[in-house]
Amino acid sequence: MVSDSPPSPSIVILAAGLGKRMFSTLPKVLIPVCGRPMLFQILDRISEVSPRSRVAMVVGHQKDLVIERIREQGYPFPVSFVEQAEQKGTGHAVKCAMDAEWGKVAVDRKETVLVLPGDLPLMTPELLREMLEPLKRGTAMRVLTAVLSDPFGYGRIVRKGKKGGLLRIVEEKDATPREKLIQEVGVSIYSFQAQFLATGVSQLKNQNAQKEYYLTDLVASAVSKKRTIETRIWESPEDVRGVNNPFELSLAAEILNARVVKKHALNGVRFMDLKSCRIDPLVEIERDVIVYPGVVLEGRTRIGSATVVGPNVHLKNMTIGAGCEVKTGTVGEDSKVGDQVKLGPYAHLRPGSEVKNGAKIGNFVELKKSSIGEGSSIAHLSYVGDAEVGARVNIGCGFVTCNYDGREINGSRKHKTVIEDDVFVGSDCQAVAPVTLKRGSFIASGSTITETVEAESLAIARARQVNKPGYAKKLKPKGS
């Protein structure tokens, strides 16, 4: 039995360009906007709106890197990669997709094919839903347009009269002075009837200023064949803002960041200064969190409820529990923090660290690949690396784990320090790893620990003080 429901839409994404004006070693589509490549911003929207779509990714410049990065993401829809070995224009790029097996399936299934540029990071779910609507019977294509105050660089929409039907799209370099005055532009987003698209791109000519095969020429082709063209004017031009240089990249990042901050604010997050914070799109923040100015939250950071994030805090891929206080200038990356924890000011959590409930990591304390137990305190001026610290441990000022000494033990040059529950470490101590301070032991201030300290023991590892009366006079200059 054949279903009467329309076939699911298919999507072609143009991601082959070099992007010379971006001045980047990365392919253009992998350049981050708010911490996430602009191509991923598009794929994220597709995953949200149409996770069963078939996607053809046209790749070219640094194609292996683009393919690798996309596969790492594990999107729910299949992605077919089609190579455009030579960049001969948008029409040629789409022809590569339609000539491939992916395109033949689209024609056989009579699908609607949506074509998107790979540099459109501000596209909204609403826009995508509208352009994915199946075309009406007899309609060859749908063209999305926008009215811009400064249309420079965009293809101009030429209509029959001011409000008549679409006649053609004229690229910037081919437009006459009069056509350049037109403010309605094409934004490189189209929906096509698959058979019309496959036939049309195979017949394109490159008789234009850039000697390229323009996808926009399919408009004039449809008009000449008296095929129906549907146009939709998108009322929010910023949603269709492309990125062609670092300045436009910064503008796009500013817009996207404002959207993310607004979403969190409406969900119960209190920002002390809306414009000074930078929040990546995948960041999760629960209600009743207070965020002070200058905060940067990147990657997949998660902040629990009732936590206070102080000024100029920078967190990347961090999990922060509920009721925490993250004080001024704290930096953290790829680490986990439990509930009711105090961090900083100016603490530094390097990758692989974990701070459990109720612990305190004070000012100028650095953690690296270390676990800090519940209720433990490292108040200030210490380095704890490759360490396992138990519960209710108190570590005084100036403590250092000496975790690297050049030796290789069990295949590693970094060695582990174990500090069990209820240990008290005095100020200005060092633990030369590998070493264990067992449960309930005390370490006297100024000690350098090189051997195991047994449970409930007091360890003193320092030279005995010697006082020499009157000796200081010999050290002073004569006459002083």
DAVEN-V70848 format. One line per field, one symbol per residue. ss: DSSP state (H for helix, E for strand, C for the rest). A space follows every 50 residues. Layout:
ss=???
//
This chain:
ss=CCCCCCCCCEEEEEECCCCHHHCCCCCHHHCEECCEEHHHHHHHHHHHHC CCCEEEEEECCCHHHHHHHHHHHCCCCCEEEEECCCCCCHHHHHHHHHHC HHHHHHHHCCCEEEEEECCCCCCCHHHHHHHCCCCCCCEEEEEEEEECCC CCCCCEEEECCCCCCEEEEECHHHCCCCHHHCCEEEEEEEEEEHHHHHHH HHCCCCCCCCCCCCCCHHHHHHHHCCCEEEEEECCCHHHHCCCCCHHHHH HHHHHHHHHHHHHHHHCCCEECCCCCCEECCCCEECCCCEECCCCEEECC CEECCCCEECCCCEEECCEECCCCEECCCCEEECCEECCCCEECCCCEEC CCCEECCCCEEEEEEEEECCEECCCCEEEEEEEEECEEECCCCEECCCCE EECEEEEEECCEEECCEEECCCCEECCCCEEECCEEECCCCEECCCCEEC CCECCCCEECCCCCCCCCCCCHHHHCCCCC
//
